[in-house]
Each structure stands twice: as structure tokens, then as C-alpha cells.
């Protein structure tokens, strides 16, 4: 189960695909918002709906379909039937991710403003990624926005397709050459759209009258009417480019892929600027085969950018900052700070304890050590060696318990490497052994390494690319991309 709360904007052709993907990813909590109701023309691509749902709210029906289809699911599903621009910060700040399947610009701009305001009001402690998907016929795009890290959505406004050209009125009135000219004349001069009550009881009759008027005018100017029908007229009236199911599926898959990369901390940032290095703008063109172009859209020149007051540092794939960042459910904290929700254990036994020296072990690390010991009778050996970007780096190695004399703490059968390291003198000395539970997982460390790592914390992190033990805090002053190199404030 992916422990996060995701807001899906829109329950149309793209929104249905996104919702389906998130459910298949086992996202723990999903909220769908859409103010529209289901129409007959939706059914060819919005697969969560059927003809009996016509007239019902899209968000409600989509959520109900998932509940019926997977009655045993533990996923929390909610629907909101409302204009999303009428909701405030208190609504949006509850979410960890926002994924858009909208077809209009203004709601996207509104969401962009909301996530920026949330970042500002929380001093960048909460950053809500906004993943925007959009389709237009056989074309589509995906944009990823993280306040303070990437360019905002407004900076990408120039990537949107230009509005359709307005048809010249003189041609429409005096010399119509195709069905678009005919329809434009009828809905402008014969049945002006602004005078039509589209929610009234006679809307079907109005469409029929528009169709008849279009046929009459087309015949008057010898224009072929073989393609003329209510669907064609509706498309012209609403300026709709037909939605294609396959493109909806492709773009929905790309938006959810961006979501997974963020959730599992697989984005890459520029160490100097703090901006995202990964491509955060994808364009897909299916008009002639399938072409996919990925790039990074950048902040518009002269536009201010929200940024934390202190520079970002980096540790492997994890972003380290002087203030607590939150991207999705992932907390990003200072290297010397332990997540306050993670408890430290009290070892059941310490062999060869050295006064005033200690290595703390988190509850998660202890659980993992116990499981490893149960499965393979291996223990974790911790050491320090010179080198790395900052002068020292710690080493973590799983070794068979039989290599350690548990009564004396001496290592068995250790051979030195030809290249002597300044820590080799301690390599065969008596080890300090921390036993997390009786007859369970253990941590083995030599005296000099323990002196350097005094008061640090051994933790265990879970990542998509591989879980690992890590050490932080204590006298470790800094770290770098390799994740184990550091400076110290102690005389070694």
C-alpha cells in the first residue's frame, strides 16, 4: 500500500484512466473532484460510466464504480462534486500529491497558485507536487511542478497550443466554403448561442433546429452535408477536438509514472541551484506513429521564483535541506536530525561497552537487523575508513555471526589488506557488540570507529531502488552524494 493522499482533478477521459492507475498502484487514499455530469458523448472513452449513468455526477459515479468493482479494497475513496476554484487552502493542504486530468487553463492556474501559497505559508515544510496531464486529439503532455524546486505552471504557459483561428465573419456571411462556416453562421446569426437555455427542457429540440438550419444553408451554397450531424455540430459549438482513448491511456500512464518517481524519491536535483535535473515536461505525439519528447521547462526570465532561504545539500537520491521539506509522504530533514516519529531502542546487551561512547539504533533498523539474523544469522559490522569527499566514510557490512567471538568481542580469521589504512590497528581489536534483542540482531563496531561515530544513529531507509542502513547525527558535520562520506568535529 502506498501511504499517501492523492487528489485527482477531473473524472473525464483522462481522469478515469488516472484513477484506475492509482487504484492499481494501491494508493491508500484518493479523492476525485469534478463538477460535470455524464453525457452520452462521454461513453466512448470514459470507461467507468455506462448509459444508465447519464446525468449523474462524474466524480460520484467513478468512485462508486471502483467500490463495486473491488469491494474488498482498503483504499479510501472520496468524491467531490464542486467547482475546484471555490475551495481554499484548508482543502488542498490535506493532500500529498495533486494529479490533473483537466481540459481548461484557468483551473490549472488556480491549483498552481494554491500549491505555491501552501509552500509559502508553511515555510516550505510542505511541498505538494502538481502533476498536470492534458490531451488534445492524438497529442498530449505531462508537466511536473514542485513549488520552489521546479518552474511553476505559469512558466510553462507558452507550451500550450495556440487558440484556434477565428473565422472571418465576411466569409461566413457572404461566401461560406465548408461546414464550419455554415455552422458558425447559424450559431452566430440564426440561433445565437448566448440566447439559448442549454439547461432547459427544449435543448434537444434546439439542437435539431440548428441541424435543420445548417442543412438548409449548406444546400444553398452547394456544400456537402454527408458529415453533418449533431455530434459534428456539438464539436464546432464547444470547439472540441475529439478525445482519443489511447492517448488518454498513454498520458495517464506518464502522469502516474511521475507520481511514482516522486513518491519513491527518484528525482535528481542540481546541487548548486536546487532545481530539478530530471526532465519534467513530456510531449507525446501520436499523429504519425508515437513520438515522445522529454525536456525540462524552465522559469521564465524575469519571473520571481520561490526558493528556500538556505541552499540544498544532497545525500544519494535523498534531498537534504536545513529546513524540513515534505514532498508527498517523504520527509526530507537535516542530516543531524532524526525523524521524531522514529523511536530508539535500548539494546538488550552491550559487550565490551566503552564508557561515554554509544551508537544509537532506531526501532526500524533494529527490526531489520532482527529479521536478517533470523534469516541468515548475519550481523552488521560498522567501520570507518579514510577517503571519500570529506576525509572519512563509514562502511556497513553484513557478516556471519560465526566471525565474531561473542564472549570476547574478538574477530575470527581476519586478514589485513596489503594497503594499510590508518584504522588497521583497530581492525583486530576487541569489538563493541550491540545486541538489539536477546539472541537476535547485532551491530559490531571497533573502538576507533565508535569514537568517531559516538552519539550517531543507525537507521534503516526503504527506497524503490534499494533499502539500506544509514548513519547520521553525532559529530558528523556534512555529507555528499555518495551518502557515507563526512567530516567530523572530534579528534581522531
NORVENJO-V43056 format. One record per pair of residues at least 24 apart in sequence whose C-alpha atoms are under 10 Angstrom apart, sorted by the first residue. I is the first residue (numbers start at 0). J is the second residue. D is the distance in whole Angstrom. If there is no record, write none. Layout:
i/j/d
I/J/D
I/J/D
This chain:
i/j/d
0/24/8
0/25/5
0/26/6
0/27/6
0/28/10
0/73/9
0/74/9
1/25/6
1/26/5
1/27/6
1/28/9
1/74/10
1/259/10
1/262/8
1/263/10
1/328/9
2/26/6
2/27/5
2/28/8
2/95/10
2/262/9
2/327/9
2/328/7
2/329/10
3/27/6
3/28/6
3/29/8
3/94/8
3/95/6
3/96/8
3/262/9
3/327/7
3/328/6
3/329/9
4/28/5
4/29/6
4/30/8
4/75/9
4/76/10
4/93/8
4/94/5
4/95/5
4/96/7
4/97/9
4/327/8
4/328/8
5/29/5
5/30/6
5/31/9
5/93/9
5/94/6
5/95/6
5/96/5
5/97/6
5/98/7
5/127/10
5/258/10
5/327/9
6/30/5
6/31/6
6/32/8
6/77/10
6/78/10
6/91/8
6/93/9
6/94/6
6/95/8
6/96/6
6/97/5
6/98/6
6/99/8
6/129/10
7/31/5
7/32/6
7/33/9
7/58/10
7/78/10
7/96/9
7/97/6
7/98/5
7/99/6
7/100/7
7/101/9
7/130/10
8/32/5
8/33/7
8/58/10
8/79/10
8/83/8
8/97/7
8/98/6
8/99/5
8/100/6
8/101/6
8/102/10
8/106/9
8/107/9
8/110/10
8/131/9
8/132/10
9/33/5
9/34/8
9/35/9
9/57/8
9/58/8
9/83/9
9/98/9
9/99/7
9/100/5
9/101/5
9/102/8
10/34/9
10/35/8
10/36/10
10/37/10
10/45/8
10/47/9
10/56/9
10/57/6
10/58/6
10/59/9
10/60/9
10/61/7
10/62/9
10/78/10
10/99/10
10/100/7
10/101/8
11/35/9
11/36/10
11/37/9
11/41/8
11/42/10
11/44/8
11/45/6
11/46/9
11/47/9
11/48/10
11/57/7
11/58/9
11/61/9
11/100/7
11/101/8
11/102/9
11/242/10
11/247/10
12/41/8
12/42/9
12/43/9
12/44/6
12/45/5
12/46/8
12/47/9
12/100/8
12/101/10
12/134/9
12/242/8
12/243/8
12/244/7
12/245/10
12/246/10
12/247/6
12/248/9
12/251/10
13/44/9
13/45/8
13/99/9
13/100/5
13/101/8
13/102/9
13/132/8
13/133/8
13/134/8
13/242/9
13/243/10
13/244/8
13/246/9
13/247/5
13/248/7
13/249/9
13/250/8
13/251/6
13/252/10
14/45/8
14/57/10
14/58/9
14/61/9
14/98/9
14/99/7
14/100/5
14/101/8
14/132/9
14/133/10
14/247/9
14/248/10
14/251/8
15/44/9
15/45/6
15/46/7
15/47/7
15/48/9
15/57/9
15/58/9
15/61/7
15/62/10
15/100/9
15/247/9
15/248/9
15/251/9
16/44/10
16/45/8
16/46/8
16/47/9
16/100/9
16/244/9
16/247/7
16/248/6
16/249/9
16/250/9
16/251/6
16/252/8
16/255/10
17/98/8
17/99/9
17/100/8
17/132/9
17/247/9
17/248/8
17/250/9
17/251/5
17/252/7
17/253/9
17/254/8
17/255/7
18/47/10
18/61/8
18/62/9
18/65/9
18/98/10
18/100/10
18/251/9
18/255/10
19/47/9
19/61/9
19/65/8
19/251/9
20/248/9
20/251/8
20/252/7
20/254/10
20/255/7
20/256/10
21/251/10
21/252/10
21/255/7
21/258/9
21/259/10
22/65/8
22/69/10
22/72/9
22/74/8
22/75/10
22/76/9
24/255/9
24/259/9
25/72/9
25/73/9
25/74/7
26/73/10
26/74/7
26/75/9
26/76/10
27/72/10
27/73/7
27/74/5
27/75/6
27/76/9
28/73/9
28/74/6
28/75/5
28/76/6
28/77/8
28/94/9
28/95/10
29/62/9
29/74/8
29/75/6
29/76/5
29/77/6
29/78/9
29/94/9
29/96/10
29/97/10
30/58/9
30/62/9
30/75/8
30/76/6
30/77/5
30/78/6
30/79/7
30/94/9
30/97/10
31/57/9
31/58/6
31/59/8
31/61/8
31/62/8
31/76/8
31/77/6
31/78/5
31/79/6
31/80/9
31/98/10
32/56/10
32/57/9
32/58/6
32/59/9
32/77/9
32/78/6
32/79/5
32/80/6
32/81/7
32/82/8
32/83/7
32/99/10
33/57/7
33/58/5
33/59/9
33/78/8
33/79/7
33/80/5
33/81/6
33/82/7
33/83/8
33/101/9
34/58/8
34/59/10
34/79/8
34/80/5
34/81/5
34/82/6
34/83/8
35/80/8
35/81/8
35/82/9
36/60/9
36/80/9
40/230/8
40/233/10
41/242/9
43/242/9
43/243/9
43/244/8
44/242/8
44/243/7
44/244/5
44/245/9
44/247/9
44/248/10
45/242/10
45/244/8
45/247/10
46/244/9
56/80/7
56/81/10
82/106/9
83/107/10
83/109/9
83/110/9
84/108/10
84/109/6
84/110/8
84/113/10
85/109/10
86/113/10
87/113/8
88/112/10
88/113/6
88/114/8
88/116/8
88/117/7
88/120/10
89/117/9
91/117/8
91/127/9
92/116/10
92/117/7
92/118/9
92/121/10
92/125/8
92/126/9
92/127/8
93/127/10
94/125/10
94/126/10
94/127/7
94/128/10
94/327/8
94/328/9
95/125/9
95/126/8
95/127/6
95/128/7
95/129/10
95/262/9
95/325/9
95/326/7
95/327/4
95/328/6
95/329/9
96/126/9
96/127/5
96/128/5
96/129/6
96/130/8
96/145/10
96/258/8
96/261/9
96/262/9
96/326/8
96/327/6
96/328/9
97/127/7
97/128/6
97/129/5
97/130/6
97/131/8
97/144/10
97/258/9
97/327/10
98/128/8
98/129/6
98/130/5
98/131/6
98/132/7
98/142/10
98/143/9
98/251/9
98/254/7
98/255/8
98/257/10
98/258/8
99/129/8
99/130/6
99/131/5
99/132/6
99/133/8
99/141/9
99/142/10
99/251/9
99/254/8
100/130/9
100/131/7
100/132/5
100/133/6
100/134/9
100/141/10
100/247/9
100/250/9
100/251/8
100/254/9
101/131/8
101/132/7
101/133/7
101/134/9
102/132/9
102/133/7
102/134/8
102/135/9
103/133/9
104/156/9
104/159/9
107/131/8
107/152/8
107/153/9
108/151/10
108/152/7
108/153/7
108/156/9
109/152/10
110/152/9
111/144/8
111/145/10
111/146/9
111/151/7
111/152/6
111/153/8
112/146/10
112/151/9
112/152/9
112/153/9
114/144/9
114/145/8
114/146/7
114/151/10
115/144/10
115/145/9
115/146/6
115/147/8
115/151/8
115/305/8
116/146/9
116/305/10
117/146/9
118/145/9
118/146/7
118/147/8
118/305/9
118/306/10
118/307/10
118/324/10
118/325/10
119/146/9
119/147/9
119/305/8
119/306/9
119/307/9
121/324/10
122/306/10
122/307/8
122/308/9
122/322/8
122/323/9
122/324/9
123/147/8
123/305/9
123/306/8
123/307/7
123/308/9
123/322/8
123/323/8
123/324/6
123/325/8
123/326/10
124/307/10
124/322/7
124/323/5
124/324/4
124/325/6
124/326/9
124/330/9
124/331/9
124/332/10
125/323/8
125/324/6
125/325/5
125/326/7
125/327/8
125/328/10
125/330/9
126/324/7
126/325/5
126/326/5
126/327/7
126/328/10
127/325/8
127/326/6
127/327/6
127/328/10
128/257/10
128/258/8
128/261/8
128/262/10
128/325/10
128/326/7
128/327/7
129/254/10
129/258/9
130/253/10
130/254/6
130/255/8
130/257/7
130/258/7
130/279/9
130/280/10
131/250/10
131/251/10
131/254/7
131/257/10
131/280/10
132/247/9
132/250/6
132/251/7
132/252/10
132/253/8
132/254/6
132/255/10
132/281/9
132/282/10
133/159/10
133/246/10
133/247/8
133/250/7
133/251/9
133/254/10
133/282/10
134/240/10
134/241/10
134/242/7
134/243/8
134/244/10
134/246/7
134/247/7
134/249/10
134/250/7
134/251/10
134/282/10
134/283/9
134/284/10
135/160/9
135/239/9
135/240/6
135/241/7
135/242/6
135/243/8
135/246/9
135/247/9
135/284/10
136/239/9
136/240/6
136/241/5
136/242/5
136/243/6
136/244/9
136/245/10
136/246/8
136/247/9
136/284/9
136/285/9
136/286/9
137/240/9
137/241/9
137/242/8
137/243/6
137/244/9
137/245/8
137/246/6
137/247/9
137/283/8
137/284/6
137/285/5
137/286/5
137/287/9
137/288/10
137/289/9
138/242/10
138/243/9
138/246/7
138/247/9
138/249/10
138/250/9
138/282/8
138/283/6
138/284/5
138/285/6
138/286/7
138/289/10
138/290/10
138/291/10
139/246/7
139/247/8
139/249/8
139/250/6
139/251/10
139/281/8
139/282/6
139/283/5
139/284/7
139/285/9
139/291/10
140/246/10
140/249/10
140/250/7
140/251/10
140/253/9
140/254/9
140/280/7
140/281/5
140/282/4
140/283/6
140/284/9
140/291/9
140/292/9
140/293/10
141/250/7
141/251/9
141/252/10
141/253/7
141/254/6
141/255/10
141/257/9
141/279/8
141/280/6
141/281/5
141/282/7
141/283/9
141/293/9
142/253/10
142/254/8
142/257/9
142/278/9
142/279/6
142/280/5
142/281/7
142/282/9
142/293/10
142/294/10
142/295/9
142/296/9
143/254/8
143/257/7
143/258/9
143/261/10
143/278/9
143/279/5
143/280/7
143/281/9
143/295/9
143/296/9
144/275/10
144/279/8
144/280/9
144/296/10
145/261/10
145/274/10
145/275/9
145/279/10
145/326/8
146/304/9
146/305/7
146/306/8
146/307/10
146/326/10
147/273/9
147/274/8
147/275/10
147/304/7
147/305/5
147/306/5
147/307/7
148/268/8
148/269/10
148/272/9
148/273/6
148/274/5
148/275/6
148/276/10
148/304/9
148/305/8
148/306/7
148/307/9
149/268/10
149/273/9
149/274/6
149/275/6
149/276/9
149/279/8
149/295/9
149/296/8
149/297/7
149/298/8
149/304/9
149/305/9
149/306/10
150/274/8
150/275/9
150/279/10
150/295/9
150/296/7
150/297/5
150/298/5
150/299/8
150/302/10
150/303/10
150/304/8
150/305/9
151/296/9
151/297/9
151/298/7
151/299/9
151/304/8
151/305/9
152/296/9
152/298/9
153/298/9
153/299/9
153/302/10
154/296/8
154/297/7
154/298/5
154/299/5
154/300/9
154/302/8
155/280/9
155/296/7
155/297/8
155/298/8
155/299/8
156/299/10
157/299/10
158/280/10
158/282/10
158/296/9
162/238/10
163/238/8
174/220/8
175/216/9
175/217/8
175/220/7
175/221/10
175/222/9
176/217/9
176/220/8
176/221/9
176/222/7
176/223/10
177/217/8
177/220/9
177/221/9
177/222/6
177/223/8
177/224/9
178/213/8
178/214/9
178/216/9
178/217/7
178/222/7
178/223/8
178/224/7
178/225/10
178/226/9
178/227/7
178/231/9
178/232/9
178/235/10
179/213/10
179/227/10
179/231/9
179/232/9
179/235/7
179/236/10
180/213/10
180/217/9
180/235/10
181/212/9
181/213/6
181/214/9
181/215/10
181/216/7
181/217/6
181/220/9
181/222/9
182/209/8
182/210/9
182/212/9
182/213/6
182/214/9
182/216/9
182/217/9
182/227/10
182/231/9
182/232/7
182/233/10
182/235/7
182/236/8
183/213/9
183/232/9
183/235/8
183/236/8
184/212/10
184/213/9
184/216/9
185/209/7
185/210/9
185/211/10
185/212/7
185/213/6
185/216/8
186/212/10
186/213/9
186/232/10
186/235/10
186/236/8
189/213/10
192/236/9
203/229/10
206/230/10
206/232/9
206/233/9
245/285/9
246/283/8
246/284/9
246/285/7
246/289/10
249/283/8
249/285/10
250/281/9
250/282/9
250/283/8
253/281/8
253/283/10
254/281/10
258/327/9
259/463/9
260/463/9
261/326/7
261/327/7
261/328/10
261/329/9
262/326/8
262/327/6
262/328/7
262/329/7
262/462/9
262/463/9
263/316/10
263/317/10
263/327/9
263/328/9
263/329/8
263/461/9
263/462/6
263/463/6
263/464/8
264/316/7
264/317/6
264/318/9
264/326/9
264/327/9
264/329/8
264/462/7
264/463/8
264/464/9
265/315/10
265/316/6
265/317/8
265/462/9
265/463/8
265/464/8
266/316/7
266/317/9
266/318/9
267/313/10
267/315/9
267/316/7
267/317/9
267/318/9
268/311/9
268/312/10
268/313/8
268/316/9
268/317/10
268/318/8
269/311/9
269/312/10
269/313/9
270/310/9
270/311/7
270/312/7
270/313/7
270/318/10
270/479/10
270/480/9
271/310/8
271/311/8
271/312/9
272/306/10
272/310/8
272/311/8
273/306/9
273/307/9
273/310/7
273/311/6
273/312/8
273/313/10
273/318/9
273/320/10
274/306/10
274/311/9
312/477/9
312/478/8
312/479/7
312/480/9
313/477/10
313/478/7
313/479/6
313/480/6
313/481/9
313/482/8
314/477/10
314/478/7
314/479/5
314/480/5
314/481/7
314/482/5
314/483/8
314/484/10
315/478/9
315/479/7
315/480/5
315/481/6
315/482/5
315/483/9
316/462/9
316/464/9
316/480/8
316/481/9
316/482/9
317/462/10
317/480/9
317/482/9
318/480/10
319/478/9
319/479/10
333/471/9
333/472/9
333/477/10
334/470/9
334/471/6
334/472/6
334/473/10
334/475/8
334/476/8
334/477/7
334/478/8
335/455/8
335/456/9
335/470/10
335/471/6
335/472/4
335/473/7
335/474/9
335/475/8
335/476/8
335/477/9
336/456/10
336/471/8
336/472/6
336/473/10
337/361/9
337/455/10
337/456/8
337/457/10
337/458/9
337/471/8
337/472/8
338/458/10
341/458/9
343/456/8
343/457/9
343/458/9
344/435/7
344/436/9
345/433/9
345/434/9
345/435/7
345/436/9
346/432/10
346/433/6
346/434/5
346/435/5
346/436/6
346/437/9
346/440/10
346/441/9
346/442/10
347/433/8
347/434/6
347/435/6
347/436/5
347/437/6
347/438/9
347/439/9
348/432/8
348/433/6
348/434/5
348/435/7
348/436/8
348/437/7
348/438/10
348/441/10
349/431/7
349/432/6
349/433/5
349/434/6
349/435/9
349/441/10
349/442/10
349/443/10
350/405/8
350/406/8
350/407/8
350/408/7
350/429/10
350/430/8
350/431/6
350/432/5
350/433/7
350/434/8
350/443/9
351/405/10
351/406/9
351/407/8
351/408/7
351/409/10
351/429/7
351/430/7
351/431/5
351/432/7
351/433/9
351/446/9
352/430/9
352/431/6
352/432/8
352/433/9
352/446/9
353/431/8
353/446/8
353/449/9
353/450/9
355/450/9
355/453/8
355/454/9
356/446/9
356/449/7
356/450/6
356/451/9
356/452/9
356/453/5
356/454/7
357/431/10
357/433/9
357/449/7
357/450/8
357/452/8
357/453/5
357/454/5
357/455/8
357/456/9
357/473/10
358/431/10
358/433/8
358/442/9
358/444/9
358/449/7
358/450/9
358/452/7
358/453/6
358/454/5
358/455/6
358/456/6
358/457/7
358/470/9
358/473/9
359/433/9
359/452/10
359/453/9
359/454/6
359/455/6
359/456/5
359/457/6
359/458/9
359/470/10
359/473/10
360/433/9
360/435/8
360/442/9
360/455/9
360/456/6
360/457/5
360/458/7
360/459/9
360/470/9
361/435/10
361/456/7
361/457/6
361/458/5
361/459/8
362/435/9
362/457/9
362/458/8
362/459/9
363/457/9
363/458/7
363/459/6
363/460/8
363/468/10
364/435/9
364/440/10
364/456/10
364/457/7
364/458/5
364/459/5
364/460/8
364/467/9
364/468/7
364/469/9
365/434/9
365/435/6
365/436/8
365/439/9
365/440/7
365/441/8
365/442/9
365/457/9
365/458/8
365/459/8
366/435/9
366/436/9
366/439/10
366/440/8
366/459/9
367/440/8
367/458/10
367/459/8
367/467/10
367/468/9
368/397/10
368/434/10
368/435/8
368/436/10
368/439/8
368/440/5
368/441/7
368/442/8
368/459/9
368/468/10
369/434/9
369/435/8
369/436/8
369/437/10
369/438/9
369/439/5
369/440/4
369/441/8
370/439/8
370/440/7
371/397/9
371/439/9
371/440/7
371/441/10
372/397/10
372/399/9
372/400/9
372/438/9
372/439/6
372/440/5
372/441/8
373/438/10
373/439/7
373/440/8
375/399/8
375/400/9
376/400/6
376/401/8
376/439/9
376/440/8
376/441/10
377/401/8
377/402/9
377/439/10
377/440/8
377/441/8
377/442/10
378/402/9
378/403/9
378/432/10
378/434/10
378/439/9
378/440/6
378/441/5
378/442/6
378/443/7
379/432/10
379/433/10
379/440/8
379/441/6
379/442/5
379/443/6
379/444/9
379/468/9
380/430/10
380/432/9
380/441/9
380/442/6
380/443/5
380/444/6
380/445/9
381/442/7
381/443/6
381/444/5
381/445/8
381/448/8
381/449/9
381/452/10
381/457/10
381/470/10
382/422/9
382/425/10
382/426/9
382/443/9
382/444/6
382/445/7
382/446/9
382/447/9
382/448/6
382/449/8
382/451/10
382/452/9
383/421/10
383/422/7
383/423/10
383/426/10
383/444/9
383/445/9
383/447/8
383/448/5
383/449/9
383/451/8
383/452/9
383/483/10
383/484/10
384/420/7
384/421/8
384/422/6
384/423/9
384/448/9
384/484/10
385/420/7
385/421/7
385/422/8
385/484/9
386/420/10
386/484/8
386/485/9
387/478/10
387/479/9
387/481/8
387/482/10
387/483/8
387/484/5
387/485/8
387/486/10
388/478/8
388/479/7
388/480/9
388/481/8
388/483/9
388/484/6
388/485/7
388/486/9
389/476/9
389/477/8
389/478/7
389/479/8
389/483/10
389/484/6
389/485/5
389/486/5
389/487/9
390/484/7
390/485/7
390/486/6
390/487/9
391/451/10
391/475/10
391/478/10
391/483/8
391/484/6
391/485/6
391/486/7
391/487/8
392/478/9
392/481/9
392/482/9
392/483/5
392/484/4
392/485/6
392/486/9
393/448/8
393/451/10
393/452/9
393/469/9
393/470/8
393/482/9
393/483/6
393/484/7
393/485/8
394/448/10
394/469/10
394/470/10
394/483/8
394/484/10
395/442/10
395/443/10
395/444/10
395/467/9
395/468/8
395/469/8
395/470/9
395/483/10
396/442/10
396/443/10
396/468/10
397/442/9
397/443/10
398/443/10
400/440/10
400/441/9
400/443/10
403/429/10
403/430/9
403/432/9
403/443/8
404/429/9
404/430/9
405/430/9
405/431/10
405/432/8
405/443/10
406/432/10
407/431/9
407/432/10
408/432/7
408/443/8
408/444/9
408/445/9
409/445/10
410/443/10
410/445/10
422/447/8
422/448/8
447/491/8
448/491/9
450/474/10
450/489/8
450/490/9
450/491/8
451/475/8
451/486/10
451/487/7
451/488/9
451/489/7
451/490/8
451/491/7
452/487/9
452/489/9
453/489/9
